[in-house]
Amino acid sequence: MSQFRAKKLDIGGFINTRNIRDHTKRKVFAENEAERNALRFIIRNTTLPQRVRAQAQLELSKMHCYTRFTQVKNRCIMGGRGRGVFSDFRMARFQFRINAIAGNLPGVRKASW
Amino acid sequence: MSVPRSRILDLMKTQCAIFNTTYNPQRLRLGSRILHQRLKGPSVASYYPPRIGTIAQLRKLYPEDTFIDEKEEDWVEHLNVARSRGKENPKKKRTAAESKKLNKRK
């Protein structure tokens, strides 16, 4: 959603719409995490009155979908791919291979025995 | 050898005070699990590398130095060439009357 997007491009690496969108979602999630956790706490706390908990449930469901962690997806920072991404290297499998062979990833070397 | 329950509860109370957890002998669902979780927002938000080393950032950092932006220079040169050939962009119309004139000519 464009209301959350940064007015100026603020990420480096590979840039496409999906990466920018995912970055926006990450930022929105980080901003609203405390609020979400507070609401989740109220909902889970069985000692609070039922009415308060139900209201908290409503509030949580009313929050924007970008504030949800399930919206975030690890994407390749070198090629923008959404599949086959190694989360340790934040890279998809082929970009990982290229960079590993080129020696850009410290501690990674091609297996040979 | 059985230990009285009150003694176990006392032990639990001390444990909770030491390890900073909620004393909850009735095992009620208090949701404190959620408050104990670490916030993952900062690490999630810093997944993509930041954009650094742009000319605008360099100019801001070192105002006394001059940085040449080749793309910008090319663009300005192209604009100057277009202006010399009389192919520049039309002036922005500031008032309603000016923009009306244009419509009449059509």
Backbone of each chain as ProteinMPNN parsed JSONL, in Angstrom:
{"seq_chain_A": "MSQFRAKKLDIGGFINTRNIRDHTKRKVFAENEAERNALRFIIRNTTLPQRVRAQAQLELSKMHCYTRFTQVKNRCIMGGRGRGVFSDFRMARFQFRINAIAGNLPGVRKASW", "coords_chain_A": {"N_chain_A": [[0.849, -1.192, 0.0], [0.497, 2.165, -0.852], [0.601, 4.201, 0.994], [2.318, 3.576, 2.991], [4.762, 3.338, 1.843], [8.186, 4.267, 1.379], [9.121, 7.62, 0.591], [11.35, 8.147, -0.8], [13.667, 6.064, -2.46], [15.005, 3.591, -0.417], [16.443, 1.268, -0.157], [19.281, -0.763, -0.918], [21.049, -2.966, -3.143], [19.448, -5.503, -5.163], [16.73, -4.187, -6.965], [13.342, -4.335, -7.2], [9.763, -4.095, -7.734], [8.569, -5.894, -6.006], [10.462, -6.403, -4.051], [10.692, -3.864, -2.911], [8.13, -3.591, -1.924], [8.057, -5.645, -0.051], [9.99, -4.756, 1.693], [8.753, -2.445, 2.652], [6.616, -3.616, 4.024], [8.015, -4.899, 6.035], [9.032, -2.746, 7.474], [6.673, -1.545, 8.381], [5.665, -3.583, 9.931], [7.627, -3.686, 11.966], [7.226, -1.219, 13.169], [4.677, -1.488, 14.294], [4.787, -3.6, 15.995], [4.888, -3.649, 18.815], [2.372, -2.703, 19.577], [0.694, -4.658, 18.506], [1.549, -6.872, 19.98], [0.746, -6.111, 22.512], [-2.026, -6.161, 22.24], [-2.368, -8.846, 21.663], [-1.551, -9.946, 24.04], [-3.587, -9.086, 25.775], [-5.708, -10.481, 24.686], [-4.978, -13.134, 25.136], [-4.893, -13.29, 27.888], [-6.596, -14.761, 30.361], [-7.631, -13.814, 32.719], [-8.615, -11.31, 32.434], [-11.598, -9.29, 31.868], [-14.195, -10.662, 29.789], [-15.334, -8.995, 27.912], [-13.447, -6.984, 27.439], [-11.449, -8.504, 26.31], [-12.657, -9.395, 23.993], [-12.999, -6.992, 22.683], [-10.34, -6.344, 22.245], [-9.688, -8.352, 20.468], [-11.206, -7.577, 18.276], [-9.965, -5.138, 17.696], [-7.429, -6.001, 16.977], [-7.996, -7.474, 14.704], [-8.774, -5.448, 13.135], [-6.546, -4.074, 12.463], [-4.097, -2.993, 10.026], [-3.22, -5.086, 7.237], [-0.536, -5.077, 6.622], [0.785, -4.875, 8.999], [1.141, -7.339, 9.917], [3.048, -10.214, 10.672], [3.057, -12.438, 9.03], [2.915, -11.492, 6.506], [5.373, -10.884, 5.646], [8.119, -11.78, 3.616], [10.992, -13.626, 2.882], [13.168, -12.438, 0.525], [15.328, -12.606, -2.367], [18.246, -10.714, -2.129], [19.935, -10.118, -4.112], [18.854, -10.861, -6.518], [16.134, -10.64, -6.405], [14.394, -12.791, -6.306], [11.71, -14.874, -5.048], [11.666, -17.459, -4.316], [13.444, -20.377, -3.232], [15.31, -19.199, -1.525], [18.096, -18.795, 0.479], [18.002, -18.297, 3.825], [20.095, -17.672, 5.507], [21.956, -16.432, 3.916], [20.498, -14.626, 2.565], [19.921, -14.853, -0.1], [18.991, -16.124, -3.292], [19.16, -19.467, -4.743], [20.75, -19.593, -7.1], [22.048, -17.116, -7.286], [23.413, -17.324, -4.945], [25.193, -19.363, -5.603], [26.697, -18.163, -7.647], [27.881, -15.989, -6.275], [29.227, -17.32, -4.274], [31.11, -18.82, -5.669], [32.506, -16.767, -6.817], [33.754, -15.858, -4.61], [32.659, -14.02, -2.851], [31.354, -14.566, -0.526], [32.235, -14.931, 2.673], [33.879, -17.738, 4.045], [32.527, -19.662, 2.619], [32.873, -22.317, 0.434], [33.336, -24.244, -2.544], [32.325, -27.609, -2.518], [34.55, -30.368, -2.534], [35.865, -33.496, -2.999]], "CA_chain_A": [[0.0, 0.0, 0.0], [1.424, 3.261, -1.124], [0.704, 5.16, 2.107], [3.418, 3.171, 3.862], [6.014, 3.256, 1.086], [9.105, 5.387, 1.568], [8.998, 8.565, -0.521], [12.593, 8.013, -1.549], [14.183, 4.696, -2.429], [15.912, 3.499, 0.726], [17.177, 0.003, -0.071], [20.254, -1.025, -1.968], [20.93, -4.303, -3.687], [18.569, -5.63, -6.322], [15.505, -3.439, -6.716], [12.136, -4.432, -8.008], [8.58, -3.683, -6.972], [8.241, -6.841, -4.929], [11.409, -6.182, -2.95], [10.323, -2.613, -2.24], [6.892, -3.849, -1.183], [8.388, -6.464, 1.119], [10.712, -3.884, 2.633], [7.726, -1.601, 3.276], [5.88, -4.439, 4.986], [8.896, -5.138, 7.177], [9.107, -1.538, 8.288], [5.374, -1.353, 9.041], [5.592, -4.598, 10.989], [8.496, -3.286, 13.085], [6.602, -0.079, 13.849], [3.446, -1.84, 15.0], [4.932, -4.872, 16.711], [4.563, -3.49, 20.239], [0.918, -2.58, 19.702], [0.133, -5.985, 18.226], [1.848, -7.76, 21.098], [-0.102, -5.699, 23.634], [-3.371, -6.679, 21.983], [-2.315, -10.308, 21.773], [-1.479, -10.251, 25.467], [-4.929, -8.898, 26.342], [-6.574, -11.562, 24.203], [-4.574, -14.417, 25.733], [-4.982, -13.243, 29.343], [-7.949, -15.206, 30.709], [-8.123, -13.16, 33.93], [-9.267, -10.044, 32.074], [-13.008, -9.509, 31.519], [-14.434, -11.184, 28.438], [-15.662, -7.886, 27.019], [-12.181, -6.341, 27.073], [-10.711, -9.4, 25.407], [-13.344, -9.389, 22.694], [-12.667, -5.709, 22.035], [-8.957, -6.445, 21.768], [-9.728, -9.196, 19.258], [-11.714, -6.73, 17.181], [-8.92, -4.156, 17.37], [-6.338, -6.703, 16.296], [-8.416, -7.845, 13.362], [-8.971, -4.214, 12.361], [-5.244, -3.5, 12.087], [-3.775, -3.181, 8.615], [-2.587, -6.393, 6.993], [0.914, -4.919, 6.546], [1.374, -4.947, 10.331], [1.166, -8.762, 10.285], [4.35, -10.798, 10.311], [2.908, -13.45, 7.98], [2.995, -10.825, 5.207], [6.789, -10.706, 5.308], [8.691, -12.931, 2.91], [12.406, -13.452, 2.575], [13.416, -12.387, -0.916], [16.743, -12.547, -2.704], [18.683, -9.315, -2.199], [20.762, -9.944, -5.303], [18.107, -11.094, -7.753], [14.718, -10.376, -6.22], [13.565, -13.991, -6.361], [11.016, -15.188, -3.806], [11.758, -18.892, -4.027], [14.796, -20.918, -3.17], [16.178, -18.204, -0.884], [18.768, -19.221, 1.712], [17.811, -17.169, 4.74], [21.377, -17.312, 6.108], [22.717, -15.575, 3.0], [19.498, -13.717, 1.983], [20.144, -14.951, -1.541], [18.407, -17.311, -3.925], [20.176, -20.509, -4.911], [21.715, -19.348, -8.176], [22.871, -15.972, -6.87], [24.312, -17.847, -3.917], [26.252, -20.111, -6.295], [27.568, -17.216, -8.345], [28.658, -15.207, -5.316], [30.124, -18.209, -3.536], [32.231, -19.169, -6.546], [33.315, -15.558, -6.983], [34.464, -15.599, -3.355], [32.091, -12.88, -2.123], [30.763, -15.006, 0.733], [33.319, -15.449, 3.5], [33.676, -19.036, 4.679], [31.81, -20.594, 1.758], [33.685, -22.788, -0.687], [32.725, -25.347, -3.279], [32.735, -28.9, -1.966], [35.36, -31.179, -3.441], [36.532, -34.557, -2.253]], "C_chain_A": [[0.885, 1.242, 0.0], [1.563, 4.205, 0.061], [1.848, 4.824, 3.041], [4.764, 3.284, 3.165], [6.87, 4.492, 1.328], [9.04, 6.301, 0.347], [10.232, 8.493, -1.407], [13.074, 6.59, -1.415], [15.211, 4.557, -1.312], [16.587, 2.137, 0.854], [18.162, -0.099, -1.219], [20.052, -2.426, -2.502], [20.027, -4.338, -4.894], [17.244, -4.949, -6.01], [14.43, -3.844, -7.7], [10.937, -4.148, -7.115], [8.339, -4.6, -5.783], [9.188, -6.664, -3.76], [11.05, -4.915, -2.18], [9.09, -2.838, -1.371], [7.199, -4.631, 0.092], [9.118, -5.633, 2.174], [9.733, -2.975, 3.379], [6.983, -2.381, 4.352], [6.719, -4.675, 6.23], [8.939, -3.919, 8.094], [7.801, -1.331, 9.062], [5.213, -2.354, 10.181], [6.407, -4.168, 12.212], [7.874, -2.143, 13.885], [5.461, -0.511, 14.763], [3.565, -3.081, 15.857], [4.5, -4.755, 18.173], [3.052, -3.44, 20.443], [0.247, -3.935, 19.51], [0.343, -6.913, 19.409], [0.987, -7.41, 22.308], [-1.502, -6.272, 23.464], [-3.408, -8.197, 22.14], [-2.259, -10.73, 23.234], [-2.858, -10.144, 26.106], [-5.838, -10.063, 25.939], [-6.262, -12.872, 24.925], [-4.783, -14.465, 27.249], [-6.398, -13.57, 29.791], [-8.495, -14.535, 31.968], [-8.795, -11.826, 33.639], [-10.722, -10.319, 31.706], [-13.188, -9.866, 30.04], [-14.668, -10.062, 27.436], [-14.387, -7.207, 26.515], [-11.431, -7.201, 26.059], [-11.343, -9.412, 24.02], [-13.045, -8.098, 21.937], [-11.255, -5.743, 21.465], [-8.885, -7.293, 20.508], [-10.169, -8.39, 18.047], [-10.636, -5.764, 16.716], [-7.821, -4.807, 16.543], [-6.741, -7.058, 14.871], [-8.606, -6.622, 12.482], [-7.647, -3.62, 11.889], [-4.908, -3.845, 10.644], [-3.006, -4.471, 8.393], [-1.064, -6.273, 6.937], [1.577, -5.007, 7.918], [1.538, -6.39, 10.793], [2.482, -9.375, 9.834], [4.223, -11.788, 9.172], [2.976, -12.833, 6.583], [4.432, -10.74, 4.714], [7.32, -11.975, 4.661], [10.157, -12.644, 2.641], [12.612, -13.502, 1.071], [14.909, -12.232, -1.155], [17.178, -11.091, -2.829], [19.539, -9.068, -3.43], [19.962, -10.117, -6.582], [16.62, -10.917, -7.613], [13.827, -11.599, -6.225], [12.926, -14.263, -5.003], [11.133, -16.638, -3.416], [13.204, -19.321, -4.001], [15.776, -19.95, -2.54], [16.788, -18.82, 0.375], [18.666, -18.059, 2.69], [19.131, -16.75, 5.393], [22.133, -16.314, 5.239], [21.819, -14.539, 2.328], [19.584, -13.718, 0.465], [19.47, -16.202, -2.079], [19.527, -18.236, -4.37], [21.198, -20.179, -5.991], [22.624, -18.164, -7.86], [23.865, -16.411, -5.804], [25.489, -18.545, -4.578], [27.246, -19.16, -6.948], [28.486, -16.506, -7.362], [29.638, -16.071, -4.53], [31.339, -18.543, -4.392], [33.134, -17.955, -6.754], [34.065, -15.194, -5.707], [33.924, -14.424, -2.578], [31.522, -13.268, -0.764], [31.854, -15.613, 1.596], [32.946, -16.802, 4.105], [32.936, -20.039, 3.838], [32.743, -21.02, 0.634], [33.036, -24.016, -1.294], [33.262, -26.659, -2.723], [33.518, -29.69, -2.995], [36.051, -32.251, -2.613], [36.805, -35.736, -3.149]], "O_chain_A": [[1.865, 1.347, 0.737], [2.544, 4.945, 0.138], [2.304, 5.678, 3.801], [5.801, 3.322, 3.827], [6.364, 5.605, 1.464], [8.922, 5.833, -0.785], [10.166, 8.747, -2.61], [12.907, 5.972, -0.363], [16.18, 5.315, -1.262], [17.238, 1.868, 1.863], [17.928, 0.395, -2.322], [18.983, -3.009, -2.324], [19.853, -3.329, -5.578], [16.698, -5.114, -4.92], [14.605, -3.703, -8.91], [11.072, -3.983, -5.903], [7.958, -4.154, -4.7], [8.776, -6.762, -2.604], [11.098, -4.893, -0.95], [9.007, -2.352, -0.243], [6.679, -4.328, 1.166], [8.895, -5.785, 3.375], [9.866, -2.762, 4.584], [6.749, -1.876, 5.45], [6.203, -4.654, 7.348], [8.891, -4.039, 9.318], [7.818, -0.986, 10.243], [4.698, -2.025, 11.25], [5.942, -4.271, 13.347], [7.976, -2.098, 15.111], [5.293, 0.022, 15.86], [2.568, -3.57, 16.389], [3.834, -5.643, 18.706], [2.52, -4.056, 21.367], [-0.656, -4.307, 20.26], [-0.561, -7.651, 19.8], [0.549, -8.296, 23.042], [-2.091, -6.799, 24.407], [-4.363, -8.754, 22.682], [-2.845, -11.741, 23.621], [-3.254, -11.01, 26.887], [-6.629, -10.56, 26.741], [-7.169, -13.625, 25.281], [-4.843, -15.547, 27.833], [-7.306, -12.755, 29.623], [-9.682, -14.661, 32.267], [-9.473, -11.27, 34.503], [-11.063, -11.425, 31.286], [-12.431, -9.425, 29.175], [-14.265, -10.149, 26.277], [-14.26, -6.896, 25.331], [-10.861, -6.7, 25.09], [-10.646, -9.436, 23.006], [-12.862, -8.102, 20.719], [-10.996, -5.249, 20.368], [-8.12, -6.995, 19.592], [-9.603, -8.494, 16.959], [-10.414, -5.585, 15.519], [-7.348, -4.25, 15.552], [-5.936, -6.957, 13.945], [-8.603, -6.718, 11.255], [-7.631, -2.758, 11.01], [-5.369, -4.852, 10.107], [-2.235, -4.9, 9.251], [-0.363, -7.256, 7.179], [2.79, -5.193, 8.006], [2.006, -6.65, 11.902], [2.969, -9.085, 8.741], [5.175, -11.973, 8.413], [3.082, -13.552, 5.59], [4.684, -10.549, 3.524], [7.019, -13.088, 5.091], [10.516, -11.544, 2.22], [12.271, -14.49, 0.421], [15.656, -11.792, -0.281], [16.552, -10.317, -3.553], [19.836, -7.918, -3.755], [20.341, -9.582, -7.624], [15.896, -11.03, -8.602], [12.606, -11.46, -6.156], [13.49, -13.943, -3.956], [10.747, -17.02, -2.311], [14.069, -18.728, -4.645], [16.933, -19.873, -2.954], [16.062, -19.312, 1.239], [19.176, -16.97, 2.428], [19.276, -15.595, 5.794], [22.859, -15.46, 5.747], [22.307, -13.671, 1.605], [19.347, -12.695, -0.177], [19.392, -17.22, -1.391], [20.696, -17.851, -4.378], [22.386, -20.453, -5.821], [23.823, -18.203, -8.133], [25.001, -15.941, -5.759], [26.639, -18.357, -4.179], [28.46, -19.32, -6.825], [29.697, -16.422, -7.568], [30.727, -15.628, -4.166], [32.467, -18.549, -3.899], [34.354, -18.081, -6.855], [34.923, -14.311, -5.724], [34.626, -13.869, -1.732], [31.239, -12.399, 0.061], [32.352, -16.697, 1.29], [31.839, -16.984, 4.611], [32.725, -21.168, 4.28], [33.334, -20.177, -0.041], [32.283, -24.732, -0.634], [34.46, -26.817, -2.487], [33.192, -29.683, -4.182], [36.742, -31.946, -1.641], [37.364, -36.736, -2.699]]}, "seq_chain_B": "MSVPRSRILDLMKTQCAIFNTTYNPQRLRLGSRILHQRLKGPSVASYYPPRIGTIAQLRKLYPEDTFIDEKEEDWVEHLNVARSRGKENPKKKRTAAESKKLNKRK", "coords_chain_B": {"N_chain_B": [[9.486, -39.374, 51.561], [7.575, -36.608, 52.065], [7.054, -33.301, 50.852], [5.606, -30.392, 52.187], [2.983, -28.577, 50.511], [2.902, -25.821, 50.781], [5.492, -25.134, 51.212], [6.701, -25.737, 48.801], [5.418, -23.885, 47.239], [6.465, -21.546, 48.28], [9.083, -21.85, 47.475], [8.698, -21.694, 44.717], [7.869, -19.066, 44.536], [10.167, -17.653, 45.262], [11.841, -18.488, 43.235], [10.559, -17.306, 41.021], [10.932, -14.635, 41.678], [13.668, -14.426, 41.453], [14.284, -15.209, 38.803], [12.742, -13.482, 37.41], [10.075, -14.045, 36.536], [6.509, -14.653, 36.139], [4.656, -15.182, 39.044], [2.581, -17.8, 39.409], [0.722, -19.828, 40.728], [-1.755, -21.066, 40.407], [-1.786, -21.738, 37.832], [-2.973, -20.156, 35.821], [-4.035, -18.862, 32.64], [-2.215, -16.389, 31.648], [-1.051, -15.061, 29.608], [1.494, -14.097, 29.675], [3.565, -15.13, 28.35], [3.652, -13.956, 25.832], [4.527, -11.402, 26.38], [7.037, -11.97, 27.205], [8.413, -12.729, 24.988], [10.981, -11.902, 22.653], [11.337, -8.813, 20.859], [11.107, -8.852, 17.418], [11.135, -7.038, 15.475], [13.209, -4.991, 14.75], [15.304, -6.599, 13.651], [13.943, -7.83, 11.6], [13.229, -5.67, 10.014], [15.651, -4.81, 9.057], [16.457, -6.365, 6.938], [16.886, -6.014, 4.138], [19.674, -4.554, 2.451], [20.783, -1.236, 3.312], [20.476, 1.781, 1.336], [23.307, 3.205, 0.306], [25.943, 5.632, -0.225], [25.098, 7.309, -2.296], [25.145, 10.137, -4.536], [23.872, 12.402, -3.551], [23.845, 11.901, -0.826], [26.598, 11.901, -0.301], [27.22, 14.548, -0.893], [25.879, 15.843, 1.138], [27.23, 14.9, 3.334], [29.882, 15.761, 2.953], [30.113, 18.826, 2.573], [32.01, 20.679, 1.716], [33.419, 19.564, -0.346], [33.34, 18.902, -3.927], [31.172, 16.998, -5.878], [30.801, 15.136, -8.811], [28.024, 14.394, -10.619], [27.455, 12.259, -13.04], [25.233, 11.43, -14.497], [23.378, 13.447, -13.956], [24.723, 15.624, -15.059], [24.764, 14.919, -17.772], [22.055, 15.052, -18.29], [21.473, 17.76, -17.823], [23.016, 18.888, -19.821], [21.753, 17.85, -22.071], [19.303, 19.175, -21.802], [20.138, 21.798, -22.166], [20.997, 21.737, -24.817], [18.582, 21.161, -26.077], [17.208, 23.519, -25.459], [18.68, 25.412, -26.854], [18.001, 24.726, -29.379], [15.46, 25.52, -29.398], [13.621, 23.739, -28.404], [12.665, 23.424, -25.876], [10.915, 22.563, -22.809], [7.495, 23.603, -22.372], [6.644, 26.611, -20.552], [5.509, 26.527, -17.188], [2.09, 26.923, -16.51], [0.83, 29.403, -14.482], [-1.466, 30.746, -13.713], [-5.091, 30.684, -13.994], [-6.01, 32.078, -16.198], [-3.921, 32.061, -18.021], [-3.753, 29.377, -18.745], [-6.177, 29.113, -19.949], [-5.984, 30.57, -22.307], [-4.447, 28.929, -23.871], [-6.187, 26.881, -24.384], [-8.101, 28.2, -25.948], [-6.783, 28.704, -28.327], [-6.747, 26.265, -29.508]], "CA_chain_B": [[9.429, -38.122, 52.329], [6.792, -35.643, 51.284], [7.285, -31.89, 51.181], [4.309, -29.695, 52.16], [2.751, -27.747, 49.322], [3.2, -24.409, 51.055], [6.938, -24.958, 51.074], [6.975, -25.727, 47.348], [4.949, -22.587, 46.721], [7.464, -20.555, 48.682], [10.224, -22.038, 46.57], [8.303, -21.148, 43.402], [7.822, -17.606, 44.644], [11.552, -17.166, 45.228], [12.317, -18.737, 41.869], [9.986, -16.288, 40.134], [11.549, -13.345, 41.986], [15.05, -14.434, 40.978], [14.372, -15.297, 37.339], [11.879, -12.449, 36.831], [8.913, -14.619, 35.856], [5.265, -14.374, 36.845], [4.273, -16.194, 40.034], [1.249, -18.195, 38.98], [0.562, -21.199, 41.225], [-3.01, -21.672, 39.91], [-1.559, -22.019, 36.393], [-3.926, -19.431, 34.982], [-3.45, -18.434, 31.367], [-2.062, -14.938, 31.813], [-0.511, -14.48, 28.378], [2.794, -13.446, 29.891], [4.442, -15.704, 27.319], [3.787, -13.004, 24.721], [5.339, -10.264, 26.824], [8.412, -12.428, 27.388], [9.069, -12.91, 23.682], [11.788, -10.769, 22.198], [10.805, -8.111, 19.7], [11.928, -9.197, 16.26], [10.957, -5.979, 14.478], [14.437, -4.382, 14.215], [16.053, -7.508, 12.782], [13.134, -8.07, 10.404], [13.222, -4.476, 9.169], [16.973, -4.555, 8.476], [16.779, -7.49, 6.046], [17.469, -5.506, 2.889], [20.773, -3.619, 2.744], [20.394, 0.155, 3.096], [21.016, 2.426, 0.15], [24.353, 4.119, 0.761], [26.92, 6.066, -1.214], [24.557, 8.095, -3.405], [25.811, 11.439, -4.668], [23.207, 13.361, -2.659], [24.329, 11.631, 0.541], [27.994, 12.346, -0.219], [27.229, 16.014, -0.857], [25.433, 16.261, 2.466], [28.273, 14.548, 4.308], [31.073, 16.586, 2.731], [29.642, 20.003, 1.822], [33.108, 21.473, 1.169], [33.913, 18.928, -1.575], [32.403, 18.892, -5.052], [30.999, 15.683, -6.479], [30.226, 15.249, -10.155], [27.034, 13.374, -10.928], [27.517, 12.186, -14.503], [23.879, 11.324, -15.035], [22.768, 14.769, -13.855], [25.417, 16.478, -16.034], [24.26, 14.544, -19.097], [20.679, 15.516, -18.391], [21.512, 19.219, -17.941], [23.558, 19.185, -21.151], [20.675, 17.555, -23.01], [18.325, 20.252, -21.67], [20.712, 23.001, -22.769], [20.97, 21.548, -26.274], [17.189, 21.286, -26.501], [16.837, 24.928, -25.334], [19.323, 26.16, -27.933], [17.274, 24.44, -30.616], [14.074, 25.972, -29.233], [12.76, 22.575, -28.157], [12.548, 23.236, -24.426], [9.571, 22.293, -22.303], [6.733, 24.839, -22.189], [6.621, 27.177, -19.192], [4.37, 26.108, -16.37], [1.047, 27.933, -16.414], [0.622, 29.665, -13.054], [-2.824, 31.236, -13.435], [-6.15, 30.066, -14.787], [-6.144, 32.808, -17.456], [-2.876, 31.598, -18.944], [-4.073, 28.058, -19.278], [-7.364, 29.262, -20.789], [-5.53, 31.047, -23.61], [-3.97, 27.771, -24.612], [-7.362, 26.125, -24.819], [-8.787, 28.939, -26.997], [-6.043, 28.564, -29.59], [-7.114, 24.986, -30.085]], "C_chain_B": [[8.701, -37.053, 51.516], [7.056, -34.228, 51.784], [5.934, -31.188, 51.165], [4.215, -28.714, 50.989], [3.143, -26.287, 49.558], [4.689, -24.12, 50.872], [7.335, -24.886, 49.598], [6.565, -24.389, 46.742], [5.923, -21.476, 47.074], [8.679, -20.616, 47.766], [9.926, -21.43, 45.206], [8.346, -19.624, 43.408], [9.237, -17.02, 44.551], [12.14, -17.336, 43.829], [11.845, -17.628, 40.932], [10.635, -14.934, 40.377], [12.957, -13.279, 41.399], [15.101, -14.368, 39.456], [13.405, -14.366, 36.636], [10.762, -13.048, 35.98], [7.683, -14.381, 36.708], [4.933, -15.529, 37.802], [2.829, -16.571, 39.804], [0.98, -19.63, 39.423], [-0.725, -21.867, 40.739], [-2.913, -22.059, 38.44], [-2.665, -21.402, 35.532], [-3.233, -19.046, 33.687], [-3.388, -16.911, 31.362], [-1.502, -14.278, 30.56], [0.831, -13.819, 28.559], [3.859, -13.974, 28.929], [4.715, -14.691, 26.207], [4.672, -11.833, 25.12], [6.798, -10.664, 27.006], [9.16, -12.542, 26.07], [9.867, -11.668, 23.309], [11.126, -10.118, 20.998], [11.707, -8.397, 18.511], [11.858, -8.115, 15.189], [12.248, -5.419, 13.908], [15.208, -5.302, 13.274], [15.281, -7.8, 11.507], [13.25, -6.89, 9.441], [14.577, -4.224, 8.506], [17.414, -5.686, 7.553], [17.464, -7.005, 4.77], [18.584, -4.514, 3.203], [20.351, -2.183, 2.48], [21.077, 0.741, 1.863], [22.053, 3.452, 0.606], [25.241, 4.526, -0.409], [26.328, 6.788, -2.402], [25.195, 9.483, -3.378], [25.209, 12.453, -3.702], [23.694, 13.176, -1.225], [25.756, 12.127, 0.712], [28.072, 13.861, -0.105], [26.835, 16.522, 0.513], [26.538, 16.03, 3.505], [29.481, 15.468, 4.192], [30.694, 17.81, 1.919], [30.778, 20.793, 1.183], [33.664, 20.88, -0.128], [32.87, 19.027, -2.68], [32.377, 17.496, -5.656], [30.317, 15.857, -7.82], [29.296, 14.065, -10.389], [26.911, 13.308, -12.444], [26.143, 12.177, -15.133], [23.217, 12.699, -15.067], [23.39, 15.706, -14.899], [24.901, 16.22, -17.444], [22.875, 15.126, -19.324], [20.638, 17.028, -18.602], [22.005, 19.619, -19.33], [22.506, 18.975, -22.223], [19.631, 18.66, -22.996], [18.822, 21.511, -22.366], [20.681, 22.922, -24.295], [19.557, 21.753, -26.804], [16.758, 22.755, -26.481], [17.437, 25.73, -26.49], [18.638, 25.904, -29.271], [15.821, 24.888, -30.528], [13.114, 24.84, -28.962], [12.554, 22.337, -26.661], [11.093, 22.965, -24.044], [8.814, 23.608, -22.164], [6.75, 25.286, -20.736], [5.377, 26.721, -18.458], [3.37, 27.239, -16.272], [0.681, 28.133, -14.945], [-0.812, 30.089, -12.751], [-3.827, 30.566, -14.363], [-6.258, 30.726, -16.157], [-5.134, 32.318, -18.476], [-3.243, 30.26, -19.562], [-5.304, 28.119, -20.179], [-6.982, 29.666, -22.203], [-5.15, 29.875, -24.507], [-5.142, 26.992, -25.185], [-8.061, 26.808, -25.977], [-8.131, 28.719, -28.359], [-6.42, 27.273, -30.306], [-8.461, 25.132, -30.801]], "O_chain_B": [[9.141, -36.652, 50.438], [7.254, -33.997, 52.977], [5.173, -31.368, 50.213], [5.2, -28.121, 50.55], [3.647, -25.61, 48.662], [5.091, -23.037, 50.446], [8.184, -24.087, 49.203], [7.241, -23.835, 45.875], [6.176, -20.578, 46.271], [9.223, -19.596, 47.344], [10.763, -20.75, 44.612], [8.784, -18.982, 42.454], [9.47, -16.029, 43.859], [12.834, -16.46, 43.313], [12.625, -17.083, 40.151], [10.869, -14.17, 39.441], [13.394, -12.235, 40.913], [15.856, -13.581, 38.884], [13.25, -14.432, 35.417], [10.53, -12.618, 34.85], [7.789, -13.96, 37.86], [4.931, -16.696, 37.411], [1.937, -15.742, 39.985], [1.005, -20.548, 38.604], [-0.792, -23.094, 40.663], [-3.842, -22.637, 37.876], [-3.211, -22.047, 34.637], [-2.01, -18.92, 33.635], [-4.385, -16.236, 31.105], [-1.484, -13.05, 30.468], [1.272, -13.058, 27.697], [4.903, -13.354, 28.724], [5.834, -14.574, 25.707], [5.462, -11.332, 24.32], [7.69, -9.816, 26.969], [10.388, -12.462, 26.034], [9.477, -10.54, 23.612], [10.441, -10.778, 20.217], [12.921, -8.209, 18.583], [12.451, -8.256, 14.12], [12.391, -5.367, 12.687], [15.706, -4.866, 12.236], [15.879, -7.997, 10.45], [13.354, -7.068, 8.228], [14.653, -3.509, 7.507], [18.61, -5.937, 7.404], [18.504, -7.534, 4.377], [18.451, -3.713, 4.128], [19.63, -1.927, 1.515], [22.116, 0.255, 1.414], [21.702, 4.456, 1.225], [25.286, 3.857, -1.441], [26.984, 6.883, -3.439], [25.707, 9.938, -2.355], [25.923, 13.261, -3.108], [23.925, 14.145, -0.502], [26.095, 12.706, 1.743], [28.869, 14.4, 0.663], [27.385, 17.51, 1.0], [26.75, 16.835, 4.412], [30.039, 15.903, 5.199], [30.923, 17.846, 0.71], [30.55, 21.509, 0.208], [34.299, 21.581, -0.916], [31.681, 19.209, -2.419], [33.419, 16.892, -5.911], [29.369, 16.632, -7.951], [29.709, 12.906, -10.362], [26.329, 14.199, -13.062], [25.904, 12.819, -16.157], [22.583, 13.078, -16.052], [22.684, 16.481, -15.544], [24.635, 17.147, -18.209], [22.563, 15.626, -20.405], [19.883, 17.529, -19.436], [21.491, 20.557, -19.94], [22.362, 19.775, -23.148], [19.123, 19.047, -24.049], [18.07, 22.202, -23.053], [20.381, 23.903, -24.975], [19.344, 22.414, -27.82], [16.031, 23.199, -27.37], [16.786, 26.619, -27.039], [18.681, 26.737, -30.176], [15.04, 24.672, -31.455], [11.922, 24.951, -29.251], [12.305, 21.212, -26.227], [10.177, 23.118, -24.851], [9.425, 24.634, -21.867], [6.853, 24.475, -19.816], [4.316, 26.553, -19.058], [3.737, 28.379, -15.987], [0.284, 27.198, -14.252], [-1.321, 29.825, -11.662], [-3.464, 29.964, -15.373], [-6.552, 30.066, -17.153], [-5.452, 32.176, -19.657], [-3.062, 30.046, -20.76], [-5.466, 27.284, -21.069], [-7.561, 29.186, -23.177], [-5.47, 29.826, -25.695], [-5.096, 26.508, -26.316], [-8.561, 26.144, -26.885], [-8.798, 28.572, -29.384], [-6.414, 27.196, -31.535], [-8.968, 24.164, -31.367]]}, "name": "protein", "num_of_chains": 2, "seq": "MSQFRAKKLDIGGFINTRNIRDHTKRKVFAENEAERNALRFIIRNTTLPQRVRAQAQLELSKMHCYTRFTQVKNRCIMGGRGRGVFSDFRMARFQFRINAIAGNLPGVRKASWMSVPRSRILDLMKTQCAIFNTTYNPQRLRLGSRILHQRLKGPSVASYYPPRIGTIAQLRKLYPEDTFIDEKEEDWVEHLNVARSRGKENPKKKRTAAESKKLNKRK"}
